[in-house]
Amino acid sequence: MKRLYIVDYWVPFPQSEYGGVINVIAENDNEAFKLLSSEKEFVPGYEDRIMPNILRAQKFDLSSEYKSMVVDAFLT
């Protein structure tokens, strides 16, 4: 079963002025990390901060099968 993760953006000020939120569909925390750490849109160099935010993320079970992917990202 896949889950929708609502993850707080992990890049600190001043690179990210106000932070952000990323929505990602994944089977588990490890797959969410793999997707988020390989996304080219995000500022590199903060990969060590991704997993703690995944662990703190709100997670919602999905009733249907969806492709694993970053669904949406709002970043500043």
Secondary structure, 3 states (H helix, E strand, C coil): CCEEEEEECCCCCCCCCCCEEEEEEECCHHHHHHHHHCCCCCCCCCHHHHHHHHHHCEEEECCCCCCCEEEEEEEC
